[in-house]
Amino acid sequence: MLYLSLCNYNIIVTTVIGRERVAAEEIKDILGSSCEVLVNPRGFKGLVLVSSTDPFRDIKAILEKNPYVEKAVAVEACCNALIDEIVENAVKVVDERIKPSDTFAVRTIRRGKHGFTSLQVNAAVGEAVLRKTNATVDLENPDYTILINIIQDTAYISLVKGVFFYKKMHGGKPRLYKVFRRMIVAQEPYLGPPDACFKMGERIGRALQSFEIGTYYIAFIEDCDAYLLSRFVQGLIEGIESRYNIQVKSYGRDVVKTKVMVASMYELVKNYSNHPIIILEPEGEFVKNVGSKLNYLLTRGKKPLILMGSRKGVPTGLYRFADLIIDVAPGITISTEYALPTALGAIATVIEGECDGDD
């Protein structure tokens, strides 16, 4: 049975969870006290339903004046949350509006328990709209998005121009993780008080895994205390594992776990002499001034070897073997736990495309 009372509302507003009531009061102020709103319909947070005499006009006013509103969309059809009814109403909404020369995508957001998935709704509606309009499906940059909001037993159908949702990845942005996966980062281990060694390792591990660095070498430049080194390694592994587990659960793609190795920094330079070698030290050029060369070294040819210090810097004797020495923050001394993410963040700003070299 359709909850007809919910079909009295013709604007769906989304907010940050916890800001629904503030957003609703702001909407009343903008549209007038006679405006009817429903906060958290059927108990679903982050939603406000609005009843309006002119939804397209009122949406414009809401978006211009209410910062608590994330998104707002006009409802053009309302029906029971049954696939057949949704398809029937969606076809009516797009009829004579989506032309054969247009492109479209279908997006369904379900709230509640149903005997079907969002993908099943997308497929059924998409197939019916294709038959009706002879238009083309474009999931990346459609001319129109058919938006279906399902709140328990009620389905709302909307037609919006373009891509309705902000996309984290869209055309023109390189997938930086592909570049970082090629990197071989070698850093002197932090060897201080035992507890500090562990914490420092853990923070560095999180940073490494966040960027999905392919290989990380704990690169010693002198004899070191085995116990302190073990504490650093324990923290490093724990930091990598904790971040990796989160990525696996939240990313919609494969995740590469950073490989950890131990070696002498001197031997690494010898072993990777035919690879690009980049040293991060204050004596180098400002990263912005050598962006083109750095981008080339990172994305073309063999995997780059990045050398970093810790409590001590990279030995100056190794400078002679570097293809590039860069300074990511001139005049600023960065503490060890922030050195790696700061450097990688600065490097990311000069990457202009994806890699075209050895995997």
N, C-alpha and C positions, 0 to 999 in steps of 0.2 A: 504494500500500500504506500503510495507516494505521500510524503509529508508536505501537503499543499502549502502549509504556512511558510516553509522555506522557499517556496517558489514566489513568494511575494517580494523577495529581495532580488535586485537586478545588478548589484555591484558586489564583487568579491574583493576584499582588501586583505592583504597579508602584512604582518608586522613581525618584529622580533618578539619571541615568546616573552611574555611579561609586560609588554607595552600595548596590549590590545585595548585596555580600557582608556588609557591616555589617548591613544589614536582615535578611539570612538568619540570621546568628548571633543577632541579637536575637529572631527568631522561634523559634529553637531554645530559647533561654533561657525564653521565655514558654510554649511548648507542651511543652517537655521534650526531652531529647537524642535520644529515639527518633523524634522528628518527622523526616520525610524532606523535604528541600528540594532544588530544582534551580535553580541560579543561571545566568542568561543562557541559557535553553533555545535550542538550535539556534544559539547565537551571538548572539542578539538581546539587546541591552543594555537595562537598566532594568526587567528582568523577574525575578521569582522565582516558581517553582511550588512549591506546598506540598501534601503528602498528609496528609489529616486524617480522623479518624473522625467528627468532628462539625464540618463546615466553618462553619456559621452561628455556632455558639458560639465557635469559634476565631477567626473573623474579628473578632468583637466584642472579644475579648481583644487581638488584634494591633493593632487601630486605637486602642484605649484606651492601650496601653503602648509602642507602637513609633513614634516620631516619624519614622523613616526611611522609613516606608511612606506612599506618596502615596494609593494606592487599593488596595482588596482586594475581590474578588468571588468568590462560590461558583460552581463549575462544576456545572451540572445535567444536561448532556449533552455527550458528546464523540464526534466522528465524523471521517471523512475530509473534507478541505477541498474538497468538491464541492458545488455549489449545491443539487442535488437532495437530497443527504443532509442538508445544513444545514437546508433547508426542512422536511424530514420530522421531524427532531429538534426543531426550534424549535416546531412545531405540537404535538408531544407535551408539551413543557415547559409551554406556556401553557394546555393543555386543562383546562377547568374551574377555571382560576385567573383568567384575564382574562374578565370578564363583559361582556355587551352594553352595559351602562351605563358601562363603563370606557373610558379613553383609553390609547393606547400609542404608542410610537415604537420604531424599530429603529435600532441603531447598530452598525456593523461596523468593527473595527480589524484591518487586514491587516498581517502582517509576513512578508515574502518575496515571491516572484514567482508570479503566478497568471494564469490566462487569463480572469479576470473582474475587475471593479472592486468596491469596497465599495458603491457606489451600486446596482449590479446585485444584490448580495446583499440590501441593504436593501429593494429593490423586490420581489424574489421572496418574501422572508420576510413582508414587510408584506402583500402580496396574499393569501398563504396564511392568515395570521392573521386578516385581515378576513373571509375566507370561513368560517373555523372559529368565530370568536367573535362576529361582528357588532358588534365594538367600533369605536371611532372613533380615527382617527389624530390625534395632537396632537404636533407636533414641538417645541413650546415648553415646555409644562408637562404632560407625560403622567402618568397615574396609574402606569404601568409602562414600564420601558425593557427591551426585549429586546436584550441585549448579546451580540455575537458577536465573540470574539477568535480570529483565525486566525494560527497560528504555523506557517508553511511548509505542511506537508501535513496539519496537524491543526486542527480547528475546535472551539472550546469555546463552549457556549451557556449563557447565564445570564439569569435574570429578576430584575430589581431594582425596588423600588418607587420611584416618582418619577423625577426627573432625576438620573441617576447622576453626571454630570460637572458641575463648576463651570462656570457660563457667565459670560463677560465682560460680555455684554449680556443683561439680563433685564428683565422688566416693571418699570416705575417709574423707570428711569434714563433721563434725557434723552440724546439723541445730541448731545453738545456740539459736535462738529465742524460740525453744521449751523448752530449759532449763530456759531461763530468764522468760518465762511466768509463771513458777512455783514459782518464787521467791516472797517473801513478804519482801519488803524493808521498814524499819522504820527509819526515820531521823528526828532529831530535826529541827524545822522550823527556818529559818533565820529571825530574827526580829531586823531590824535596821531602818534607815530612810525610810519613806513610799515608796518613789520611788524606793529605792534600794530593798525593800521587794518584790515589784512587779517584777522588772527585774530579781532578783534572782530566784523567783518562776517560771518565764517564762523559764529561762534557764534550771532549774532543770526539768521542765515539758517536754521540748524538749528531754532532755537526757533520761528520763524515757520512753517516747514513742518510741524513736529511738531503744531502746533495747527491747521494748514491755514487760516491767516489768508487771507481773500480778497484783499485789496490792502494793500500796504505802501508808504507814501510815505517816501522819504528827504527829510525836510522841513527845509531849511536856514532859519535865522533871520538869517543874515548872510552876507557874501561868504566863500567858502571856497576853499582851495587845490585846484586841479583834480587834481593828482597824488595827493594824499592821499585825495581823494574817490574817485578811480578805484580805489585800492587797497581802500578800504572796499567799494565796489560789487563788485569782483572776489570778495572773500571772501564777501560776502552771497550772490551768485549761486551760488558753489560750495557753500556751506552748504545752500542750498535744494535744489539739484540732488541732492546726495548723500543727503539725507534723503528726498527724493521718490522716488528710485530704490529705496530700501529699502522704502518704503511700498507702491509698486506691486507689488513682489514678494511682500510678506507680508500685505497687507490683502485681505480677501475682498469688497471694494467699490471703487467708483470713488474716486480720490483727486484733490483739487483742488490744483494747484500755485499757490503764492502769486505774485500779480502784483506786480512791482516798478516803482514810478514815482518821479519826482523832481519836487519843487515847493517853492515857498515856503510855510512854515507859515501865514503871514499870508493868502496867497491861498487856501489850502485852507479856512480858516475862513470866508472870504467866499463861496467857491464852494459850500460845504456848509452854508450858514446855515440851510437848511430841514431839515437832518438833525439827529438828536440828537448833541450834542458833549459828550464826556466827557474831562476832563483828569486826568492822574495826577500829582499833586504833593503834598508833605507838608502844604501848607496846607489840603488838603481834609478831608472827613469820613472817618472810618474806614469802610472798605468794608462791614463787618458792620452798621453802623448805618443804612446807606442801601440795604440789599439789595433791598428790594421795588422801589424806584424804579429802581435800576440794572438789575434784571432786566427791568423794563418797557421801559426805553430800549434794551436789547440785543435784545429778542425781538419788539418790536412796532413797526409803522410802518416808516419808512425806515432804511436801513443806518446804523449808528452810526459816528461818526468819533472815534477815540481818539487823544489827543495825549500824547506823552511827550518828555521831554528826554533829554540825554545828559551831556556834560561841563557843559553849562549847562542850566538848567531851561526849561520852557515860559514864554515871555514873559508877565508878569503882565497886560499889556494885553489878552491873549486870554481871561483869566478871565471878563470881562464877558459873553462870548459863549457860555459853557459852560452846558449844562443841569445838569451835575453835576461837581464836583471831588472826587476821592477819594484817600485815602491807604491803600495796601495793607499797609504795615508801619510803623505809627507808632513813632517813636523810633529807627528803623533806617535807616541809609544803605546802599542796595544798589548795588553796582558795576554799571556799564553792561551787561556781558555777562549779568548775572542779572536785570536790571530787568524785561525783557520777560517771560520765563517766570514770574517771581515774580508779576508783575501779572496775567497771564492765569490762573495757577493760583488766585489769590485771587478773581478774577472768576468763575471756574468754580464756586466754592462757593455763589454766590448765584443761579445759574441754576436755575430751577425747572421749566422746560419747554422745548420746542422752539420755534423761531421761528414767528411768524405775521405776517410782514411782507414787504417787498420782497426778492426773491432777489438 
